[in-house]
């Protein structure tokens, strides 16, 4: 049960960061930094 809660928290955090730090960021340097932190080359979104 704890693993499921941790996974939900991770997914929730990822989605929130993607929305706020990537799509909501106007500064291209900060946006690029967030993209580099969140995504990998193997990511599929």
PDBQT receptor file of N, H, CA, C and O in Angstrom, charges set to zero:
ATOM      1  N   UNK A   1       0.828  -1.197   0.000  1.00  0.00    +0.000 N 
ATOM      2  CA  UNK A   1       0.000   0.000   0.000  1.00  0.00    +0.000 C 
ATOM      3  C   UNK A   1       0.872   1.262   0.000  1.00  0.00    +0.000 C 
ATOM      4  O   UNK A   1       0.577   2.231  -0.699  1.00  0.00    +0.000 OA
ATOM      5  N   UNK A   2       1.945   1.235   0.791  1.00  0.00    +0.000 N 
ATOM      6  H   UNK A   2       2.185   0.448   1.358  1.00  0.00    +0.000 HD
ATOM      7  CA  UNK A   2       2.829   2.404   0.865  1.00  0.00    +0.000 C 
ATOM      8  C   UNK A   2       3.492   2.680  -0.475  1.00  0.00    +0.000 C 
ATOM      9  O   UNK A   2       3.640   3.839  -0.862  1.00  0.00    +0.000 OA
ATOM     10  N   UNK A   3       3.898   1.623  -1.198  1.00  0.00    +0.000 N 
ATOM     11  H   UNK A   3       3.778   0.682  -0.884  1.00  0.00    +0.000 HD
ATOM     12  CA  UNK A   3       4.506   1.793  -2.520  1.00  0.00    +0.000 C 
ATOM     13  C   UNK A   3       3.539   2.462  -3.486  1.00  0.00    +0.000 C 
ATOM     14  O   UNK A   3       3.945   3.306  -4.286  1.00  0.00    +0.000 OA
ATOM     15  N   UNK A   4       2.265   2.093  -3.420  1.00  0.00    +0.000 N 
ATOM     16  H   UNK A   4       1.935   1.408  -2.770  1.00  0.00    +0.000 HD
ATOM     17  CA  UNK A   4       1.257   2.706  -4.289  1.00  0.00    +0.000 C 
ATOM     18  C   UNK A   4       1.093   4.184  -3.969  1.00  0.00    +0.000 C 
ATOM     19  O   UNK A   4       0.945   4.999  -4.880  1.00  0.00    +0.000 OA
ATOM     20  N   UNK A   5       1.117   4.540  -2.694  1.00  0.00    +0.000 N 
ATOM     21  H   UNK A   5       1.237   3.878  -1.954  1.00  0.00    +0.000 HD
ATOM     22  CA  UNK A   5       1.006   5.947  -2.307  1.00  0.00    +0.000 C 
ATOM     23  C   UNK A   5       2.221   6.739  -2.773  1.00  0.00    +0.000 C 
ATOM     24  O   UNK A   5       2.085   7.872  -3.237  1.00  0.00    +0.000 OA
ATOM     25  N   UNK A   6       3.411   6.147  -2.650  1.00  0.00    +0.000 N 
ATOM     26  H   UNK A   6       3.521   5.227  -2.273  1.00  0.00    +0.000 HD
ATOM     27  CA  UNK A   6       4.629   6.819  -3.120  1.00  0.00    +0.000 C 
ATOM     28  C   UNK A   6       4.593   7.015  -4.624  1.00  0.00    +0.000 C 
ATOM     29  O   UNK A   6       4.999   8.066  -5.121  1.00  0.00    +0.000 OA
ATOM     30  N   UNK A   7       4.107   6.007  -5.362  1.00  0.00    +0.000 N 
ATOM     31  H   UNK A   7       3.778   5.153  -4.958  1.00  0.00    +0.000 HD
ATOM     32  CA  UNK A   7       4.016   6.129  -6.809  1.00  0.00    +0.000 C 
ATOM     33  C   UNK A   7       3.011   7.215  -7.184  1.00  0.00    +0.000 C 
ATOM     34  O   UNK A   7       3.262   8.000  -8.098  1.00  0.00    +0.000 OA
ATOM     35  N   UNK A   8       1.873   7.265  -6.484  1.00  0.00    +0.000 N 
ATOM     36  H   UNK A   8       1.669   6.627  -5.742  1.00  0.00    +0.000 HD
ATOM     37  CA  UNK A   8       0.877   8.294  -6.765  1.00  0.00    +0.000 C 
ATOM     38  C   UNK A   8       1.461   9.677  -6.507  1.00  0.00    +0.000 C 
ATOM     39  O   UNK A   8       1.251  10.603  -7.289  1.00  0.00    +0.000 OA
ATOM     40  N   UNK A   9       2.195   9.811  -5.405  1.00  0.00    +0.000 N 
ATOM     41  H   UNK A   9       2.366   9.058  -4.770  1.00  0.00    +0.000 HD
ATOM     42  CA  UNK A   9       2.826  11.089  -5.086  1.00  0.00    +0.000 C 
ATOM     43  C   UNK A   9       3.834  11.469  -6.164  1.00  0.00    +0.000 C 
ATOM     44  O   UNK A   9       3.917  12.637  -6.546  1.00  0.00    +0.000 OA
ATOM     45  N   UNK A  10       4.599  10.500  -6.659  1.00  0.00    +0.000 N 
ATOM     46  H   UNK A  10       4.532   9.552  -6.349  1.00  0.00    +0.000 HD
ATOM     47  CA  UNK A  10       5.585  10.774  -7.701  1.00  0.00    +0.000 C 
ATOM     48  C   UNK A  10       4.908  11.204  -8.999  1.00  0.00    +0.000 C 
ATOM     49  O   UNK A  10       5.359  12.147  -9.650  1.00  0.00    +0.000 OA
ATOM     50  N   UNK A  11       3.843  10.529  -9.374  1.00  0.00    +0.000 N 
ATOM     51  H   UNK A  11       3.477   9.763  -8.846  1.00  0.00    +0.000 HD
ATOM     52  CA  UNK A  11       3.118  10.887 -10.597  1.00  0.00    +0.000 C 
ATOM     53  C   UNK A  11       2.490  12.259 -10.448  1.00  0.00    +0.000 C 
ATOM     54  O   UNK A  11       2.545  13.076 -11.367  1.00  0.00    +0.000 OA
ATOM     55  N   UNK A  12       1.894  12.512  -9.297  1.00  0.00    +0.000 N 
ATOM     56  H   UNK A  12       1.850  11.848  -8.551  1.00  0.00    +0.000 HD
ATOM     57  CA  UNK A  12       1.282  13.811  -9.045  1.00  0.00    +0.000 C 
ATOM     58  C   UNK A  12       2.319  14.929  -9.106  1.00  0.00    +0.000 C 
ATOM     59  O   UNK A  12       2.074  15.983  -9.692  1.00  0.00    +0.000 OA
ATOM     60  N   UNK A  13       3.464  14.693  -8.502  1.00  0.00    +0.000 N 
ATOM     61  H   UNK A  13       3.664  13.837  -8.025  1.00  0.00    +0.000 HD
ATOM     62  CA  UNK A  13       4.547  15.680  -8.523  1.00  0.00    +0.000 C 
ATOM     63  C   UNK A  13       5.040  15.911  -9.942  1.00  0.00    +0.000 C 
ATOM     64  O   UNK A  13       5.262  17.052 -10.347  1.00  0.00    +0.000 OA
ATOM     65  N   UNK A  14       5.212  14.829 -10.703  1.00  0.00    +0.000 N 
ATOM     66  H   UNK A  14       5.031  13.902 -10.374  1.00  0.00    +0.000 HD
ATOM     67  CA  UNK A  14       5.665  14.945 -12.082  1.00  0.00    +0.000 C 
ATOM     68  C   UNK A  14       4.682  15.751 -12.922  1.00  0.00    +0.000 C 
ATOM     69  O   UNK A  14       5.089  16.640 -13.670  1.00  0.00    +0.000 OA
ATOM     70  N   UNK A  15       3.400  15.451 -12.805  1.00  0.00    +0.000 N 
ATOM     71  H   UNK A  15       3.069  14.729 -12.197  1.00  0.00    +0.000 HD
ATOM     72  CA  UNK A  15       2.395  16.172 -13.581  1.00  0.00    +0.000 C 
ATOM     73  C   UNK A  15       2.331  17.642 -13.192  1.00  0.00    +0.000 C 
ATOM     74  O   UNK A  15       2.197  18.512 -14.052  1.00  0.00    +0.000 OA
ATOM     75  N   UNK A  16       2.428  17.915 -11.907  1.00  0.00    +0.000 N 
ATOM     76  H   UNK A  16       2.537  17.209 -11.208  1.00  0.00    +0.000 HD
ATOM     77  CA  UNK A  16       2.398  19.303 -11.434  1.00  0.00    +0.000 C 
ATOM     78  C   UNK A  16       3.623  20.067 -11.925  1.00  0.00    +0.000 C 
ATOM     79  O   UNK A  16       3.502  21.196 -12.398  1.00  0.00    +0.000 OA
ATOM     80  N   UNK A  17       4.795  19.460 -11.815  1.00  0.00    +0.000 N 
ATOM     81  H   UNK A  17       4.894  18.542 -11.430  1.00  0.00    +0.000 HD
ATOM     82  CA  UNK A  17       6.015  20.119 -12.299  1.00  0.00    +0.000 C 
ATOM     83  C   UNK A  17       5.960  20.350 -13.800  1.00  0.00    +0.000 C 
ATOM     84  O   UNK A  17       6.373  21.402 -14.288  1.00  0.00    +0.000 OA
ATOM     85  N   UNK A  18       5.447  19.360 -14.533  1.00  0.00    +0.000 N 
ATOM     86  H   UNK A  18       5.112  18.506 -14.136  1.00  0.00    +0.000 HD
ATOM     87  CA  UNK A  18       5.346  19.507 -15.980  1.00  0.00    +0.000 C 
ATOM     88  C   UNK A  18       4.447  20.684 -16.324  1.00  0.00    +0.000 C 
ATOM     89  O   UNK A  18       4.775  21.482 -17.202  1.00  0.00    +0.000 OA
ATOM     90  N   UNK A  19       3.336  20.793 -15.652  1.00  0.00    +0.000 N 
ATOM     91  H   UNK A  19       3.069  20.145 -14.940  1.00  0.00    +0.000 HD
ATOM     92  CA  UNK A  19       2.392  21.879 -15.924  1.00  0.00    +0.000 C 
ATOM     93  C   UNK A  19       2.970  23.234 -15.536  1.00  0.00    +0.000 C 
ATOM     94  O   UNK A  19       2.936  24.176 -16.328  1.00  0.00    +0.000 OA
ATOM     95  N   UNK A  20       3.497  23.335 -14.329  1.00  0.00    +0.000 N 
ATOM     96  H   UNK A  20       3.525  22.570 -13.686  1.00  0.00    +0.000 HD
ATOM     97  CA  UNK A  20       3.960  24.625 -13.828  1.00  0.00    +0.000 C 
ATOM     98  C   UNK A  20       5.348  25.014 -14.343  1.00  0.00    +0.000 C 
ATOM     99  O   UNK A  20       5.564  26.142 -14.785  1.00  0.00    +0.000 OA
ATOM    100  N   UNK A  21       6.281  24.066 -14.278  1.00  0.00    +0.000 N 
ATOM    101  H   UNK A  21       6.105  23.149 -13.919  1.00  0.00    +0.000 HD
ATOM    102  CA  UNK A  21       7.683  24.392 -14.565  1.00  0.00    +0.000 C 
ATOM    103  C   UNK A  21       8.040  24.310 -16.043  1.00  0.00    +0.000 C 
ATOM    104  O   UNK A  21       9.054  24.869 -16.460  1.00  0.00    +0.000 OA
ATOM    105  N   UNK A  22       7.225  23.622 -16.845  1.00  0.00    +0.000 N 
ATOM    106  H   UNK A  22       6.401  23.168 -16.506  1.00  0.00    +0.000 HD
ATOM    107  CA  UNK A  22       7.504  23.530 -18.278  1.00  0.00    +0.000 C 
ATOM    108  C   UNK A  22       6.523  24.411 -19.045  1.00  0.00    +0.000 C 
ATOM    109  O   UNK A  22       6.926  25.383 -19.682  1.00  0.00    +0.000 OA
ATOM    110  N   UNK A  23       5.251  24.076 -18.984  1.00  0.00    +0.000 N 
ATOM    111  H   UNK A  23       4.924  23.285 -18.466  1.00  0.00    +0.000 HD
ATOM    112  CA  UNK A  23       4.264  24.821 -19.767  1.00  0.00    +0.000 C 
ATOM    113  C   UNK A  23       3.967  26.199 -19.191  1.00  0.00    +0.000 C 
ATOM    114  O   UNK A  23       3.594  27.111 -19.928  1.00  0.00    +0.000 OA
ATOM    115  N   UNK A  24       4.129  26.358 -17.880  1.00  0.00    +0.000 N 
ATOM    116  H   UNK A  24       4.432  25.617 -17.281  1.00  0.00    +0.000 HD
ATOM    117  CA  UNK A  24       3.811  27.637 -17.256  1.00  0.00    +0.000 C 
ATOM    118  C   UNK A  24       4.991  28.577 -17.113  1.00  0.00    +0.000 C 
ATOM    119  O   UNK A  24       4.831  29.700 -16.634  1.00  0.00    +0.000 OA
ATOM    120  N   UNK A  25       6.163  28.143 -17.518  1.00  0.00    +0.000 N 
ATOM    121  H   UNK A  25       6.293  27.231 -17.907  1.00  0.00    +0.000 HD
ATOM    122  CA  UNK A  25       7.378  28.955 -17.341  1.00  0.00    +0.000 C 
ATOM    123  C   UNK A  25       7.653  29.783 -18.587  1.00  0.00    +0.000 C 
ATOM    124  O   UNK A  25       7.715  29.254 -19.697  1.00  0.00    +0.000 OA
ATOM    125  N   UNK A  26       7.817  31.081 -18.393  1.00  0.00    +0.000 N 
ATOM    126  H   UNK A  26       7.767  31.511 -17.491  1.00  0.00    +0.000 HD
ATOM    127  CA  UNK A  26       8.099  31.985 -19.507  1.00  0.00    +0.000 C 
ATOM    128  C   UNK A  26       9.585  32.136 -19.793  1.00  0.00    +0.000 C 
ATOM    129  O   UNK A  26       9.975  32.445 -20.919  1.00  0.00    +0.000 OA
ATOM    130  N   UNK A  27      10.408  31.921 -18.787  1.00  0.00    +0.000 N 
ATOM    131  H   UNK A  27      10.091  31.670 -17.872  1.00  0.00    +0.000 HD
ATOM    132  CA  UNK A  27      11.853  32.071 -18.955  1.00  0.00    +0.000 C 
ATOM    133  C   UNK A  27      12.411  30.815 -19.634  1.00  0.00    +0.000 C 
ATOM    134  O   UNK A  27      12.300  29.718 -19.086  1.00  0.00    +0.000 OA
ATOM    135  N   UNK A  28      13.011  30.965 -20.824  1.00  0.00    +0.000 N 
ATOM    136  H   UNK A  28      13.102  31.856 -21.270  1.00  0.00    +0.000 HD
ATOM    137  CA  UNK A  28      13.480  29.792 -21.562  1.00  0.00    +0.000 C 
ATOM    138  C   UNK A  28      14.581  29.005 -20.853  1.00  0.00    +0.000 C 
ATOM    139  O   UNK A  28      14.661  27.789 -21.021  1.00  0.00    +0.000 OA
ATOM    140  N   UNK A  29      15.420  29.658 -20.075  1.00  0.00    +0.000 N 
ATOM    141  H   UNK A  29      15.355  30.646 -19.938  1.00  0.00    +0.000 HD
ATOM    142  CA  UNK A  29      16.490  28.951 -19.369  1.00  0.00    +0.000 C 
ATOM    143  C   UNK A  29      15.900  28.096 -18.249  1.00  0.00    +0.000 C 
ATOM    144  O   UNK A  29      16.275  26.933 -18.099  1.00  0.00    +0.000 OA
ATOM    145  N   UNK A  30      14.991  28.652 -17.472  1.00  0.00    +0.000 N 
ATOM    146  H   UNK A  30      14.687  29.596 -17.595  1.00  0.00    +0.000 HD
ATOM    147  CA  UNK A  30      14.353  27.886 -16.393  1.00  0.00    +0.000 C 
ATOM    148  C   UNK A  30      13.490  26.764 -16.967  1.00  0.00    +0.000 C 
ATOM    149  O   UNK A  30      13.440  25.672 -16.401  1.00  0.00    +0.000 OA
ATOM    150  N   UNK A  31      12.812  27.023 -18.084  1.00  0.00    +0.000 N 
ATOM    151  H   UNK A  31      12.852  27.910 -18.544  1.00  0.00    +0.000 HD
ATOM    152  CA  UNK A  31      12.006  25.981 -18.725  1.00  0.00    +0.000 C 
ATOM    153  C   UNK A  31      12.901  24.824 -19.172  1.00  0.00    +0.000 C 
ATOM    154  O   UNK A  31      12.582  23.661 -18.925  1.00  0.00    +0.000 OA
ATOM    155  N   UNK A  32      14.020  25.141 -19.828  1.00  0.00    +0.000 N 
ATOM    156  H   UNK A  32      14.279  26.086 -20.028  1.00  0.00    +0.000 HD
ATOM    157  CA  UNK A  32      14.943  24.105 -20.295  1.00  0.00    +0.000 C 
ATOM    158  C   UNK A  32      15.493  23.302 -19.126  1.00  0.00    +0.000 C 
ATOM    159  O   UNK A  32      15.629  22.082 -19.221  1.00  0.00    +0.000 OA
ATOM    160  N   UNK A  33      15.810  23.975 -18.025  1.00  0.00    +0.000 N 
ATOM    161  H   UNK A  33      15.700  24.966 -17.948  1.00  0.00    +0.000 HD
ATOM    162  CA  UNK A  33      16.308  23.292 -16.831  1.00  0.00    +0.000 C 
ATOM    163  C   UNK A  33      15.272  22.316 -16.294  1.00  0.00    +0.000 C 
ATOM    164  O   UNK A  33      15.608  21.184 -15.945  1.00  0.00    +0.000 OA
ATOM    165  N   UNK A  34      14.022  22.742 -16.226  1.00  0.00    +0.000 N 
ATOM    166  H   UNK A  34      13.749  23.661 -16.510  1.00  0.00    +0.000 HD
ATOM    167  CA  UNK A  34      12.955  21.861 -15.751  1.00  0.00    +0.000 C 
ATOM    168  C   UNK A  34      12.775  20.667 -16.678  1.00  0.00    +0.000 C 
ATOM    169  O   UNK A  34      12.606  19.540 -16.212  1.00  0.00    +0.000 OA
ATOM    170  N   UNK A  35      12.809  20.899 -17.972  1.00  0.00    +0.000 N 
ATOM    171  H   UNK A  35      12.946  21.815 -18.352  1.00  0.00    +0.000 HD
ATOM    172  CA  UNK A  35      12.675  19.803 -18.944  1.00  0.00    +0.000 C 
ATOM    173  C   UNK A  35      13.808  18.797 -18.751  1.00  0.00    +0.000 C 
ATOM    174  O   UNK A  35      13.574  17.588 -18.758  1.00  0.00    +0.000 OA
ATOM    175  N   UNK A  36      15.016  19.286 -18.581  1.00  0.00    +0.000 N 
ATOM    176  H   UNK A  36      15.205  20.268 -18.576  1.00  0.00    +0.000 HD
ATOM    177  CA  UNK A  36      16.157  18.394 -18.395  1.00  0.00    +0.000 C 
ATOM    178  C   UNK A  36      16.041  17.587 -17.093  1.00  0.00    +0.000 C 
ATOM    179  O   UNK A  36      16.499  16.446 -17.034  1.00  0.00    +0.000 OA
ATOM    180  N   UNK A  37      15.435  18.169 -16.054  1.00  0.00    +0.000 N 
ATOM    181  H   UNK A  37      15.062  19.096 -16.102  1.00  0.00    +0.000 HD
ATOM    182  CA  UNK A  37      15.263  17.470 -14.787  1.00  0.00    +0.000 C 
ATOM    183  C   UNK A  37      14.142  16.434 -14.851  1.00  0.00    +0.000 C 
ATOM    184  O   UNK A  37      14.242  15.374 -14.234  1.00  0.00    +0.000 OA
ATOM    185  N   UNK A  38      13.080  16.733 -15.592  1.00  0.00    +0.000 N 
ATOM    186  H   UNK A  38      12.999  17.594 -16.093  1.00  0.00    +0.000 HD
ATOM    187  CA  UNK A  38      11.882  15.894 -15.589  1.00  0.00    +0.000 C 
ATOM    188  C   UNK A  38      11.973  14.759 -16.598  1.00  0.00    +0.000 C 
ATOM    189  O   UNK A  38      11.621  13.624 -16.276  1.00  0.00    +0.000 OA
ATOM    190  N   UNK A  39      12.433  15.036 -17.799  1.00  0.00    +0.000 N 
ATOM    191  H   UNK A  39      12.720  15.958 -18.061  1.00  0.00    +0.000 HD
ATOM    192  CA  UNK A  39      12.382  14.072 -18.893  1.00  0.00    +0.000 C 
ATOM    193  C   UNK A  39      13.732  13.418 -19.149  1.00  0.00    +0.000 C 
ATOM    194  O   UNK A  39      14.784  13.985 -18.853  1.00  0.00    +0.000 OA
ATOM    195  N   UNK A  40      13.678  12.220 -19.700  1.00  0.00    +0.000 N 
ATOM    196  H   UNK A  40      12.823  11.760 -19.940  1.00  0.00    +0.000 HD
ATOM    197  CA  UNK A  40      14.869  11.529 -20.186  1.00  0.00    +0.000 C 
ATOM    198  C   UNK A  40      14.684  11.300 -21.685  1.00  0.00    +0.000 C 
ATOM    199  O   UNK A  40      13.603  11.529 -22.226  1.00  0.00    +0.000 OA
ATOM    200  N   UNK A  41      15.731  10.852 -22.341  1.00  0.00    +0.000 N 
ATOM    201  H   UNK A  41      16.609  10.666 -21.902  1.00  0.00    +0.000 HD
ATOM    202  CA  UNK A  41      15.634  10.605 -23.781  1.00  0.00    +0.000 C 
ATOM    203  C   UNK A  41      14.622   9.526 -24.101  1.00  0.00    +0.000 C 
ATOM    204  O   UNK A  41      14.052   9.522 -25.192  1.00  0.00    +0.000 OA
ATOM    205  N   UNK A  42      14.384   8.605 -23.169  1.00  0.00    +0.000 N 
ATOM    206  H   UNK A  42      14.847   8.608 -22.283  1.00  0.00    +0.000 HD
ATOM    207  CA  UNK A  42      13.455   7.500 -23.386  1.00  0.00    +0.000 C 
ATOM    208  C   UNK A  42      12.012   7.853 -23.024  1.00  0.00    +0.000 C 
ATOM    209  O   UNK A  42      11.115   7.022 -23.170  1.00  0.00    +0.000 OA
ATOM    210  N   UNK A  43      11.788   9.079 -22.556  1.00  0.00    +0.000 N 
ATOM    211  H   UNK A  43      12.517   9.753 -22.438  1.00  0.00    +0.000 HD
ATOM    212  CA  UNK A  43      10.443   9.468 -22.113  1.00  0.00    +0.000 C 
ATOM    213  C   UNK A  43       9.440   9.440 -23.250  1.00  0.00    +0.000 C 
ATOM    214  O   UNK A  43       9.738   9.796 -24.390  1.00  0.00    +0.000 OA
ATOM    215  N   UNK A  44       8.242   9.003 -22.899  1.00  0.00    +0.000 N 
ATOM    216  H   UNK A  44       8.000   8.714 -21.973  1.00  0.00    +0.000 HD
ATOM    217  CA  UNK A  44       7.115   9.053 -23.820  1.00  0.00    +0.000 C 
ATOM    218  C   UNK A  44       5.998   9.737 -23.059  1.00  0.00    +0.000 C 
ATOM    219  O   UNK A  44       5.603   9.301 -21.978  1.00  0.00    +0.000 OA
ATOM    220  N   UNK A  45       5.497  10.814 -23.640  1.00  0.00    +0.000 N 
ATOM    221  H   UNK A  45       5.818  11.168 -24.519  1.00  0.00    +0.000 HD
ATOM    222  CA  UNK A  45       4.464  11.568 -22.937  1.00  0.00    +0.000 C 
ATOM    223  C   UNK A  45       3.239  11.635 -23.793  1.00  0.00    +0.000 C 
ATOM    224  O   UNK A  45       2.237  12.228 -23.393  1.00  0.00    +0.000 OA
TER     225      UNK A  45
